Amino acid sequence: MDLGPYAGFIISAYGVATVVVAALVVWVTVDHAAQKRALAELERRGITRRSAQSRPRQVKELAE
């Protein structure tokens, strides 16, 4: 495969893009684990999610 005179630029651009995407995947994975740990700690201490509370009656009627 002949990439011409810009082969170095093309290969380095793909390399940089691959490194950036891989870094973002790692970052999101690590952050997800940290958020799950933080949420588990809050729930362990008895702090619940707002979405876990019962919905107001008016909203329940509209949903049915």
CHARMM-style PDB file with segment names, atoms N, HN, CA, C and O in Angstrom:
ATOM      1  N   MET     1       0.850  -1.167   0.000  1.00  0.00      PROA
ATOM      2  CA  MET     1       0.000   0.000   0.000  1.00  0.00      PROA
ATOM      3  C   MET     1       0.901   1.238   0.000  1.00  0.00      PROA
ATOM      4  O   MET     1       1.804   1.368   0.826  1.00  0.00      PROA
ATOM      5  N   ASP     2       0.642   2.116  -0.919  1.00  0.00      PROA
ATOM      6  HN  ASP     2      -0.092   2.010  -1.590  1.00  0.00      PROA
ATOM      7  CA  ASP     2       1.443   3.325  -1.044  1.00  0.00      PROA
ATOM      8  C   ASP     2       0.644   4.511  -0.515  1.00  0.00      PROA
ATOM      9  O   ASP     2      -0.391   4.874  -1.074  1.00  0.00      PROA
ATOM     10  N   LEU     3       1.133   5.107   0.564  1.00  0.00      PROA
ATOM     11  HN  LEU     3       1.974   4.812   1.018  1.00  0.00      PROA
ATOM     12  CA  LEU     3       0.450   6.261   1.155  1.00  0.00      PROA
ATOM     13  C   LEU     3       1.003   7.579   0.631  1.00  0.00      PROA
ATOM     14  O   LEU     3       0.530   8.652   1.005  1.00  0.00      PROA
ATOM     15  N   GLY     4       1.982   7.495  -0.215  1.00  0.00      PROA
ATOM     16  HN  GLY     4       2.367   6.623  -0.519  1.00  0.00      PROA
ATOM     17  CA  GLY     4       2.544   8.693  -0.812  1.00  0.00      PROA
ATOM     18  C   GLY     4       3.453   9.441   0.139  1.00  0.00      PROA
ATOM     19  O   GLY     4       3.927   8.899   1.137  1.00  0.00      PROA
ATOM     20  N   PRO     5       3.686  10.710  -0.195  1.00  0.00      PROA
ATOM     21  CA  PRO     5       4.626  11.500   0.602  1.00  0.00      PROA
ATOM     22  C   PRO     5       4.103  11.876   1.990  1.00  0.00      PROA
ATOM     23  O   PRO     5       4.857  12.366   2.831  1.00  0.00      PROA
ATOM     24  N   TYR     6       2.823  11.647   2.222  1.00  0.00      PROA
ATOM     25  HN  TYR     6       2.210  11.249   1.539  1.00  0.00      PROA
ATOM     26  CA  TYR     6       2.237  12.025   3.512  1.00  0.00      PROA
ATOM     27  C   TYR     6       2.046  10.827   4.435  1.00  0.00      PROA
ATOM     28  O   TYR     6       1.264  10.898   5.383  1.00  0.00      PROA
ATOM     29  N   ALA     7       2.734   9.752   4.176  1.00  0.00      PROA
ATOM     30  HN  ALA     7       3.369   9.694   3.406  1.00  0.00      PROA
ATOM     31  CA  ALA     7       2.580   8.518   4.955  1.00  0.00      PROA
ATOM     32  C   ALA     7       2.825   8.759   6.442  1.00  0.00      PROA
ATOM     33  O   ALA     7       2.071   8.264   7.279  1.00  0.00      PROA
ATOM     34  N   GLY     8       3.849   9.500   6.774  1.00  0.00      PROA
ATOM     35  HN  GLY     8       4.462   9.902   6.094  1.00  0.00      PROA
ATOM     36  CA  GLY     8       4.154   9.771   8.185  1.00  0.00      PROA
ATOM     37  C   GLY     8       3.024  10.503   8.878  1.00  0.00      PROA
ATOM     38  O   GLY     8       2.660  10.179  10.008  1.00  0.00      PROA
ATOM     39  N   PHE     9       2.470  11.493   8.192  1.00  0.00      PROA
ATOM     40  HN  PHE     9       2.765  11.756   7.274  1.00  0.00      PROA
ATOM     41  CA  PHE     9       1.361  12.259   8.761  1.00  0.00      PROA
ATOM     42  C   PHE     9       0.140  11.371   8.935  1.00  0.00      PROA
ATOM     43  O   PHE     9      -0.511  11.418   9.979  1.00  0.00      PROA
ATOM     44  N   ILE    10      -0.178  10.569   7.942  1.00  0.00      PROA
ATOM     45  HN  ILE    10       0.351  10.531   7.094  1.00  0.00      PROA
ATOM     46  CA  ILE    10      -1.360   9.708   8.000  1.00  0.00      PROA
ATOM     47  C   ILE    10      -1.233   8.689   9.128  1.00  0.00      PROA
ATOM     48  O   ILE    10      -2.165   8.500   9.909  1.00  0.00      PROA
ATOM     49  N   ILE    11      -0.096   8.045   9.208  1.00  0.00      PROA
ATOM     50  HN  ILE    11       0.661   8.198   8.574  1.00  0.00      PROA
ATOM     51  CA  ILE    11       0.111   7.034  10.245  1.00  0.00      PROA
ATOM     52  C   ILE    11       0.098   7.657  11.634  1.00  0.00      PROA
ATOM     53  O   ILE    11      -0.478   7.094  12.565  1.00  0.00      PROA
ATOM     54  N   SER    12       0.733   8.820  11.778  1.00  0.00      PROA
ATOM     55  HN  SER    12       1.201   9.277  11.022  1.00  0.00      PROA
ATOM     56  CA  SER    12       0.739   9.468  13.097  1.00  0.00      PROA
ATOM     57  C   SER    12      -0.657   9.966  13.468  1.00  0.00      PROA
ATOM     58  O   SER    12      -1.020   9.933  14.644  1.00  0.00      PROA
ATOM     59  N   ALA    13      -1.437  10.421  12.508  1.00  0.00      PROA
ATOM     60  HN  ALA    13      -1.142  10.448  11.553  1.00  0.00      PROA
ATOM     61  CA  ALA    13      -2.801  10.874  12.801  1.00  0.00      PROA
ATOM     62  C   ALA    13      -3.655   9.707  13.293  1.00  0.00      PROA
ATOM     63  O   ALA    13      -4.400   9.844  14.264  1.00  0.00      PROA
ATOM     64  N   TYR    14      -3.546   8.564  12.623  1.00  0.00      PROA
ATOM     65  HN  TYR    14      -2.941   8.453  11.835  1.00  0.00      PROA
ATOM     66  CA  TYR    14      -4.271   7.382  13.090  1.00  0.00      PROA
ATOM     67  C   TYR    14      -3.782   6.955  14.472  1.00  0.00      PROA
ATOM     68  O   TYR    14      -4.584   6.557  15.318  1.00  0.00      PROA
ATOM     69  N   GLY    15      -2.503   7.032  14.701  1.00  0.00      PROA
ATOM     70  HN  GLY    15      -1.851   7.355  14.014  1.00  0.00      PROA
ATOM     71  CA  GLY    15      -1.944   6.664  16.009  1.00  0.00      PROA
ATOM     72  C   GLY    15      -2.453   7.562  17.114  1.00  0.00      PROA
ATOM     73  O   GLY    15      -2.852   7.087  18.177  1.00  0.00      PROA
ATOM     74  N   VAL    16      -2.439   8.861  16.864  1.00  0.00      PROA
ATOM     75  HN  VAL    16      -2.115   9.247  16.000  1.00  0.00      PROA
ATOM     76  CA  VAL    16      -2.919   9.814  17.872  1.00  0.00      PROA
ATOM     77  C   VAL    16      -4.409   9.600  18.132  1.00  0.00      PROA
ATOM     78  O   VAL    16      -4.849   9.613  19.282  1.00  0.00      PROA
ATOM     79  N   ALA    17      -5.177   9.405  17.075  1.00  0.00      PROA
ATOM     80  HN  ALA    17      -4.820   9.395  16.141  1.00  0.00      PROA
ATOM     81  CA  ALA    17      -6.614   9.182  17.242  1.00  0.00      PROA
ATOM     82  C   ALA    17      -6.873   7.910  18.054  1.00  0.00      PROA
ATOM     83  O   ALA    17      -7.757   7.885  18.911  1.00  0.00      PROA
ATOM     84  N   THR    18      -6.112   6.876  17.786  1.00  0.00      PROA
ATOM     85  HN  THR    18      -5.394   6.897  17.091  1.00  0.00      PROA
ATOM     86  CA  THR    18      -6.270   5.622  18.528  1.00  0.00      PROA
ATOM     87  C   THR    18      -5.938   5.813  19.997  1.00  0.00      PROA
ATOM     88  O   THR    18      -6.658   5.317  20.864  1.00  0.00      PROA
ATOM     89  N   VAL    19      -4.865   6.522  20.288  1.00  0.00      PROA
ATOM     90  HN  VAL    19      -4.280   6.925  19.584  1.00  0.00      PROA
ATOM     91  CA  VAL    19      -4.465   6.779  21.676  1.00  0.00      PROA
ATOM     92  C   VAL    19      -5.527   7.612  22.393  1.00  0.00      PROA
ATOM     93  O   VAL    19      -5.854   7.331  23.545  1.00  0.00      PROA
ATOM     94  N   VAL    20      -6.060   8.620  21.732  1.00  0.00      PROA
ATOM     95  HN  VAL    20      -5.794   8.848  20.796  1.00  0.00      PROA
ATOM     96  CA  VAL    20      -7.076   9.478  22.348  1.00  0.00      PROA
ATOM     97  C   VAL    20      -8.338   8.679  22.648  1.00  0.00      PROA
ATOM     98  O   VAL    20      -8.891   8.791  23.742  1.00  0.00      PROA
ATOM     99  N   VAL    21      -8.799   7.880  21.700  1.00  0.00      PROA
ATOM    100  HN  VAL    21      -8.350   7.790  20.811  1.00  0.00      PROA
ATOM    101  CA  VAL    21     -10.008   7.086  21.923  1.00  0.00      PROA
ATOM    102  C   VAL    21      -9.778   6.071  23.042  1.00  0.00      PROA
ATOM    103  O   VAL    21     -10.650   5.879  23.889  1.00  0.00      PROA
ATOM    104  N   ALA    22      -8.630   5.431  23.053  1.00  0.00      PROA
ATOM    105  HN  ALA    22      -7.922   5.587  22.365  1.00  0.00      PROA
ATOM    106  CA  ALA    22      -8.320   4.465  24.111  1.00  0.00      PROA
ATOM    107  C   ALA    22      -8.279   5.158  25.479  1.00  0.00      PROA
ATOM    108  O   ALA    22      -8.778   4.617  26.467  1.00  0.00      PROA
ATOM    109  N   ALA    23      -7.686   6.350  25.533  1.00  0.00      PROA
ATOM    110  HN  ALA    23      -7.280   6.789  24.731  1.00  0.00      PROA
ATOM    111  CA  ALA    23      -7.631   7.092  26.794  1.00  0.00      PROA
ATOM    112  C   ALA    23      -9.032   7.463  27.268  1.00  0.00      PROA
ATOM    113  O   ALA    23      -9.312   7.396  28.464  1.00  0.00      PROA
ATOM    114  N   LEU    24      -9.911   7.852  26.355  1.00  0.00      PROA
ATOM    115  HN  LEU    24      -9.683   7.906  25.383  1.00  0.00      PROA
ATOM    116  CA  LEU    24     -11.282   8.184  26.731  1.00  0.00      PROA
ATOM    117  C   LEU    24     -12.032   6.962  27.252  1.00  0.00      PROA
ATOM    118  O   LEU    24     -12.796   7.064  28.212  1.00  0.00      PROA
ATOM    119  N   VAL    25     -11.820   5.820  26.630  1.00  0.00      PROA
ATOM    120  HN  VAL    25     -11.199   5.738  25.850  1.00  0.00      PROA
ATOM    121  CA  VAL    25     -12.463   4.583  27.095  1.00  0.00      PROA
ATOM    122  C   VAL    25     -11.991   4.244  28.507  1.00  0.00      PROA
ATOM    123  O   VAL    25     -12.798   3.896  29.368  1.00  0.00      PROA
ATOM    124  N   VAL    26     -10.688   4.346  28.743  1.00  0.00      PROA
ATOM    125  HN  VAL    26     -10.032   4.629  28.043  1.00  0.00      PROA
ATOM    126  CA  VAL    26     -10.142   4.058  30.073  1.00  0.00      PROA
ATOM    127  C   VAL    26     -10.688   5.050  31.091  1.00  0.00      PROA
ATOM    128  O   VAL    26     -11.075   4.660  32.192  1.00  0.00      PROA
ATOM    129  N   TRP    27     -10.722   6.326  30.732  1.00  0.00      PROA
ATOM    130  HN  TRP    27     -10.408   6.644  29.837  1.00  0.00      PROA
ATOM    131  CA  TRP    27     -11.208   7.371  31.628  1.00  0.00      PROA
ATOM    132  C   TRP    27     -12.667   7.107  32.021  1.00  0.00      PROA
ATOM    133  O   TRP    27     -13.019   7.180  33.199  1.00  0.00      PROA
ATOM    134  N   VAL    28     -13.508   6.802  31.036  1.00  0.00      PROA
ATOM    135  HN  VAL    28     -13.223   6.743  30.079  1.00  0.00      PROA
ATOM    136  CA  VAL    28     -14.915   6.563  31.312  1.00  0.00      PROA
ATOM    137  C   VAL    28     -15.086   5.313  32.172  1.00  0.00      PROA
ATOM    138  O   VAL    28     -15.919   5.299  33.078  1.00  0.00      PROA
ATOM    139  N   THR    29     -14.316   4.274  31.904  1.00  0.00      PROA
ATOM    140  HN  THR    29     -13.639   4.286  31.168  1.00  0.00      PROA
ATOM    141  CA  THR    29     -14.403   3.044  32.677  1.00  0.00      PROA
ATOM    142  C   THR    29     -13.999   3.275  34.134  1.00  0.00      PROA
ATOM    143  O   THR    29     -14.673   2.800  35.049  1.00  0.00      PROA
ATOM    144  N   VAL    30     -12.915   3.994  34.349  1.00  0.00      PROA
ATOM    145  HN  VAL    30     -12.368   4.380  33.607  1.00  0.00      PROA
ATOM    146  CA  VAL    30     -12.447   4.289  35.706  1.00  0.00      PROA
ATOM    147  C   VAL    30     -13.451   5.188  36.434  1.00  0.00      PROA
ATOM    148  O   VAL    30     -13.735   4.977  37.613  1.00  0.00      PROA
ATOM    149  N   ASP    31     -13.985   6.186  35.731  1.00  0.00      PROA
ATOM    150  HN  ASP    31     -13.755   6.357  34.773  1.00  0.00      PROA
ATOM    151  CA  ASP    31     -14.954   7.088  36.341  1.00  0.00      PROA
ATOM    152  C   ASP    31     -16.239   6.344  36.690  1.00  0.00      PROA
ATOM    153  O   ASP    31     -16.839   6.597  37.734  1.00  0.00      PROA
ATOM    154  N   HSD    32     -16.656   5.440  35.832  1.00  0.00      PROA
ATOM    155  HN  HSD    32     -16.168   5.235  34.984  1.00  0.00      PROA
ATOM    156  CA  HSD    32     -17.857   4.643  36.112  1.00  0.00      PROA
ATOM    157  C   HSD    32     -17.681   3.835  37.391  1.00  0.00      PROA
ATOM    158  O   HSD    32     -18.580   3.784  38.231  1.00  0.00      PROA
ATOM    159  N   ALA    33     -16.536   3.212  37.533  1.00  0.00      PROA
ATOM    160  HN  ALA    33     -15.806   3.253  36.851  1.00  0.00      PROA
ATOM    161  CA  ALA    33     -16.266   2.429  38.743  1.00  0.00      PROA
ATOM    162  C   ALA    33     -16.261   3.334  39.979  1.00  0.00      PROA
ATOM    163  O   ALA    33     -16.786   2.957  41.027  1.00  0.00      PROA
ATOM    164  N   ALA    34     -15.673   4.516  39.859  1.00  0.00      PROA
ATOM    165  HN  ALA    34     -15.246   4.822  39.008  1.00  0.00      PROA
ATOM    166  CA  ALA    34     -15.628   5.450  40.986  1.00  0.00      PROA
ATOM    167  C   ALA    34     -17.037   5.926  41.356  1.00  0.00      PROA
ATOM    168  O   ALA    34     -17.359   6.049  42.538  1.00  0.00      PROA
ATOM    169  N   GLN    35     -17.866   6.191  40.359  1.00  0.00      PROA
ATOM    170  HN  GLN    35     -17.604   6.092  39.399  1.00  0.00      PROA
ATOM    171  CA  GLN    35     -19.233   6.638  40.627  1.00  0.00      PROA
ATOM    172  C   GLN    35     -20.054   5.529  41.278  1.00  0.00      PROA
ATOM    173  O   GLN    35     -20.861   5.797  42.168  1.00  0.00      PROA
ATOM    174  N   LYS    36     -19.856   4.299  40.846  1.00  0.00      PROA
ATOM    175  HN  LYS    36     -19.200   4.082  40.123  1.00  0.00      PROA
ATOM    176  CA  LYS    36     -20.567   3.179  41.470  1.00  0.00      PROA
ATOM    177  C   LYS    36     -20.145   3.019  42.920  1.00  0.00      PROA
ATOM    178  O   LYS    36     -20.986   2.756  43.779  1.00  0.00      PROA
ATOM    179  N   ARG    37     -18.846   3.174  43.211  1.00  0.00      PROA
ATOM    180  HN  ARG    37     -18.163   3.387  42.513  1.00  0.00      PROA
ATOM    181  CA  ARG    37     -18.372   3.086  44.598  1.00  0.00      PROA
ATOM    182  C   ARG    37     -18.969   4.211  45.434  1.00  0.00      PROA
ATOM    183  O   ARG    37     -19.397   3.981  46.565  1.00  0.00      PROA
ATOM    184  N   ALA    38     -19.004   5.426  44.891  1.00  0.00      PROA
ATOM    185  HN  ALA    38     -18.657   5.613  43.972  1.00  0.00      PROA
ATOM    186  CA  ALA    38     -19.548   6.562  45.630  1.00  0.00      PROA
ATOM    187  C   ALA    38     -21.037   6.372  45.889  1.00  0.00      PROA
ATOM    188  O   ALA    38     -21.519   6.674  46.981  1.00  0.00      PROA
ATOM    189  N   LEU    39     -21.765   5.876  44.901  1.00  0.00      PROA
ATOM    190  HN  LEU    39     -21.374   5.630  44.014  1.00  0.00      PROA
ATOM    191  CA  LEU    39     -23.190   5.637  45.076  1.00  0.00      PROA
ATOM    192  C   LEU    39     -23.440   4.541  46.105  1.00  0.00      PROA
ATOM    193  O   LEU    39     -24.347   4.658  46.929  1.00  0.00      PROA
ATOM    194  N   ALA    40     -22.652   3.494  46.062  1.00  0.00      PROA
ATOM    195  HN  ALA    40     -21.915   3.400  45.393  1.00  0.00      PROA
ATOM    196  CA  ALA    40     -22.795   2.420  47.048  1.00  0.00      PROA
ATOM    197  C   ALA    40     -22.524   2.940  48.458  1.00  0.00      PROA
ATOM    198  O   ALA    40     -23.210   2.553  49.404  1.00  0.00      PROA
ATOM    199  N   GLU    41     -21.538   3.804  48.602  1.00  0.00      PROA
ATOM    200  HN  GLU    41     -20.980   4.118  47.834  1.00  0.00      PROA
ATOM    201  CA  GLU    41     -21.225   4.389  49.913  1.00  0.00      PROA
ATOM    202  C   GLU    41     -22.379   5.257  50.407  1.00  0.00      PROA
ATOM    203  O   GLU    41     -22.740   5.193  51.582  1.00  0.00      PROA
ATOM    204  N   LEU    42     -22.956   6.061  49.530  1.00  0.00      PROA
ATOM    205  HN  LEU    42     -22.662   6.113  48.575  1.00  0.00      PROA
ATOM    206  CA  LEU    42     -24.095   6.895  49.925  1.00  0.00      PROA
ATOM    207  C   LEU    42     -25.286   6.037  50.328  1.00  0.00      PROA
ATOM    208  O   LEU    42     -25.945   6.315  51.331  1.00  0.00      PROA
ATOM    209  N   GLU    43     -25.561   5.000  49.553  1.00  0.00      PROA
ATOM    210  HN  GLU    43     -25.026   4.775  48.739  1.00  0.00      PROA
ATOM    211  CA  GLU    43     -26.680   4.129  49.894  1.00  0.00      PROA
ATOM    212  C   GLU    43     -26.406   3.373  51.192  1.00  0.00      PROA
ATOM    213  O   GLU    43     -27.333   3.117  51.961  1.00  0.00      PROA
ATOM    214  N   ARG    44     -25.154   3.013  51.447  1.00  0.00      PROA
ATOM    215  HN  ARG    44     -24.401   3.221  50.823  1.00  0.00      PROA
ATOM    216  CA  ARG    44     -24.803   2.348  52.690  1.00  0.00      PROA
ATOM    217  C   ARG    44     -25.072   3.257  53.882  1.00  0.00      PROA
ATOM    218  O   ARG    44     -25.476   2.791  54.947  1.00  0.00      PROA
ATOM    219  N   ARG    45     -24.844   4.574  53.696  1.00  0.00      PROA
ATOM    220  HN  ARG    45     -24.516   4.953  52.830  1.00  0.00      PROA
ATOM    221  CA  ARG    45     -25.083   5.537  54.769  1.00  0.00      PROA
ATOM    222  C   ARG    45     -26.553   5.919  54.899  1.00  0.00      PROA
ATOM    223  O   ARG    45     -26.922   6.678  55.795  1.00  0.00      PROA
ATOM    224  N   GLY    46     -27.395   5.395  54.003  1.00  0.00      PROA
ATOM    225  HN  GLY    46     -27.096   4.779  53.275  1.00  0.00      PROA
ATOM    226  CA  GLY    46     -28.827   5.658  54.106  1.00  0.00      PROA
ATOM    227  C   GLY    46     -29.326   6.793  53.252  1.00  0.00      PROA
ATOM    228  O   GLY    46     -30.498   7.157  53.345  1.00  0.00      PROA
ATOM    229  N   ILE    47     -28.489   7.356  52.436  1.00  0.00      PROA
ATOM    230  HN  ILE    47     -27.537   7.060  52.361  1.00  0.00      PROA
ATOM    231  CA  ILE    47     -28.915   8.434  51.551  1.00  0.00      PROA
ATOM    232  C   ILE    47     -29.469   7.789  50.284  1.00  0.00      PROA
ATOM    233  O   ILE    47     -28.780   7.030  49.602  1.00  0.00      PROA
ATOM    234  N   THR    48     -30.729   8.106  49.985  1.00  0.00      PROA
ATOM    235  HN  THR    48     -31.289   8.723  50.539  1.00  0.00      PROA
ATOM    236  CA  THR    48     -31.375   7.464  48.842  1.00  0.00      PROA
ATOM    237  C   THR    48     -31.435   8.417  47.651  1.00  0.00      PROA
ATOM    238  O   THR    48     -31.195   9.617  47.780  1.00  0.00      PROA
ATOM    239  N   ARG    49     -31.757   7.862  46.514  1.00  0.00      PROA
ATOM    240  HN  ARG    49     -31.953   6.887  46.410  1.00  0.00      PROA
ATOM    241  CA  ARG    49     -31.894   8.649  45.291  1.00  0.00      PROA
ATOM    242  C   ARG    49     -33.246   9.338  45.288  1.00  0.00      PROA
ATOM    243  O   ARG    49     -34.222   8.823  45.834  1.00  0.00      PROA
ATOM    244  N   ARG    50     -33.292  10.504  44.670  1.00  0.00      PROA
ATOM    245  HN  ARG    50     -32.499  10.923  44.227  1.00  0.00      PROA
ATOM    246  CA  ARG    50     -34.571  11.195  44.553  1.00  0.00      PROA
ATOM    247  C   ARG    50     -35.539  10.398  43.701  1.00  0.00      PROA
ATOM    248  O   ARG    50     -36.745  10.419  43.945  1.00  0.00      PROA
ATOM    249  N   SER    51     -35.018   9.692  42.699  1.00  0.00      PROA
ATOM    250  HN  SER    51     -34.038   9.675  42.501  1.00  0.00      PROA
ATOM    251  CA  SER    51     -35.881   8.906  41.823  1.00  0.00      PROA
ATOM    252  C   SER    51     -36.496   7.721  42.561  1.00  0.00      PROA
ATOM    253  O   SER    51     -37.476   7.149  42.085  1.00  0.00      PROA
ATOM    254  N   ALA    52     -35.949   7.345  43.698  1.00  0.00      PROA
ATOM    255  HN  ALA    52     -35.153   7.810  44.085  1.00  0.00      PROA
ATOM    256  CA  ALA    52     -36.490   6.231  44.474  1.00  0.00      PROA
ATOM    257  C   ALA    52     -37.693   6.661  45.305  1.00  0.00      PROA
ATOM    258  O   ALA    52     -38.440   5.813  45.793  1.00  0.00      PROA
ATOM    259  N   GLN    53     -37.888   7.957  45.472  1.00  0.00      PROA
ATOM    260  HN  GLN    53     -37.281   8.646  45.076  1.00  0.00      PROA
ATOM    261  CA  GLN    53     -39.023   8.446  46.236  1.00  0.00      PROA
ATOM    262  C   GLN    53     -40.293   8.244  45.430  1.00  0.00      PROA
ATOM    263  O   GLN    53     -40.259   8.167  44.202  1.00  0.00      PROA
ATOM    264  N   SER    54     -41.414   8.158  46.134  1.00  0.00      PROA
ATOM    265  HN  SER    54     -41.442   8.220  47.132  1.00  0.00      PROA
ATOM    266  CA  SER    54     -42.687   7.984  45.429  1.00  0.00      PROA
ATOM    267  C   SER    54     -43.015   9.255  44.650  1.00  0.00      PROA
ATOM    268  O   SER    54     -42.745  10.375  45.084  1.00  0.00      PROA
ATOM    269  N   ARG    55     -43.606   9.028  43.486  1.00  0.00      PROA
ATOM    270  HN  ARG    55     -43.825   8.118  43.134  1.00  0.00      PROA
ATOM    271  CA  ARG    55     -43.983  10.164  42.658  1.00  0.00      PROA
ATOM    272  C   ARG    55     -45.253  10.798  43.201  1.00  0.00      PROA
ATOM    273  O   ARG    55     -46.074  10.111  43.807  1.00  0.00      PROA
ATOM    274  N   PRO    56     -45.427  12.101  42.992  1.00  0.00      PROA
ATOM    275  CA  PRO    56     -46.667  12.748  43.433  1.00  0.00      PROA
ATOM    276  C   PRO    56     -47.876  12.110  42.752  1.00  0.00      PROA
ATOM    277  O   PRO    56     -47.763  11.566  41.654  1.00  0.00      PROA
ATOM    278  N   ARG    57     -49.036  12.181  43.412  1.00  0.00      PROA
ATOM    279  HN  ARG    57     -49.129  12.623  44.304  1.00  0.00      PROA
ATOM    280  CA  ARG    57     -50.228  11.528  42.917  1.00  0.00      PROA
ATOM    281  C   ARG    57     -50.595  12.020  41.508  1.00  0.00      PROA
ATOM    282  O   ARG    57     -50.988  11.222  40.657  1.00  0.00      PROA
ATOM    283  N   GLN    58     -50.470  13.298  41.268  1.00  0.00      PROA
ATOM    284  HN  GLN    58     -50.151  13.946  41.959  1.00  0.00      PROA
ATOM    285  CA  GLN    58     -50.834  13.877  39.984  1.00  0.00      PROA
ATOM    286  C   GLN    58     -50.016  13.237  38.862  1.00  0.00      PROA
ATOM    287  O   GLN    58     -50.558  12.940  37.797  1.00  0.00      PROA
ATOM    288  N   VAL    59     -48.759  13.031  39.080  1.00  0.00      PROA
ATOM    289  HN  VAL    59     -48.319  13.273  39.945  1.00  0.00      PROA
ATOM    290  CA  VAL    59     -47.900  12.411  38.075  1.00  0.00      PROA
ATOM    291  C   VAL    59     -48.287  10.949  37.874  1.00  0.00      PROA
ATOM    292  O   VAL    59     -48.273  10.457  36.745  1.00  0.00      PROA
ATOM    293  N   LYS    60     -48.629  10.256  38.946  1.00  0.00      PROA
ATOM    294  HN  LYS    60     -48.641  10.656  39.863  1.00  0.00      PROA
ATOM    295  CA  LYS    60     -49.045   8.863  38.844  1.00  0.00      PROA
ATOM    296  C   LYS    60     -50.292   8.725  37.985  1.00  0.00      PROA
ATOM    297  O   LYS    60     -50.389   7.816  37.161  1.00  0.00      PROA
ATOM    298  N   GLU    61     -51.253   9.638  38.181  1.00  0.00      PROA
ATOM    299  HN  GLU    61     -51.174  10.376  38.851  1.00  0.00      PROA
ATOM    300  CA  GLU    61     -52.495   9.584  37.416  1.00  0.00      PROA
ATOM    301  C   GLU    61     -52.224   9.808  35.936  1.00  0.00      PROA
ATOM    302  O   GLU    61     -52.845   9.156  35.096  1.00  0.00      PROA
ATOM    303  N   LEU    62     -51.322  10.703  35.600  1.00  0.00      PROA
ATOM    304  HN  LEU    62     -50.818  11.232  36.283  1.00  0.00      PROA
ATOM    305  CA  LEU    62     -51.015  10.986  34.206  1.00  0.00      PROA
ATOM    306  C   LEU    62     -50.305   9.801  33.561  1.00  0.00      PROA
ATOM    307  O   LEU    62     -50.464   9.559  32.364  1.00  0.00      PROA
ATOM    308  N   ALA    63     -49.543   9.079  34.327  1.00  0.00      PROA
ATOM    309  HN  ALA    63     -49.414   9.276  35.299  1.00  0.00      PROA
ATOM    310  CA  ALA    63     -48.786   7.951  33.781  1.00  0.00      PROA
ATOM    311  C   ALA    63     -49.687   6.770  33.475  1.00  0.00      PROA
ATOM    312  O   ALA    63     -49.337   5.939  32.637  1.00  0.00      PROA
ATOM    313  N   GLU    64     -50.821   6.671  34.120  1.00  0.00      PROA
ATOM    314  HN  GLU    64     -51.105   7.346  34.801  1.00  0.00      PROA
ATOM    315  CA  GLU    64     -51.703   5.506  33.932  1.00  0.00      PROA
ATOM    316  C   GLU    64     -52.573   5.642  32.730  1.00  0.00      PROA
ATOM    317  OT1 GLU    64     -53.368   4.748  32.439  1.00  0.00      PROA
TER     318      GLU     64
END
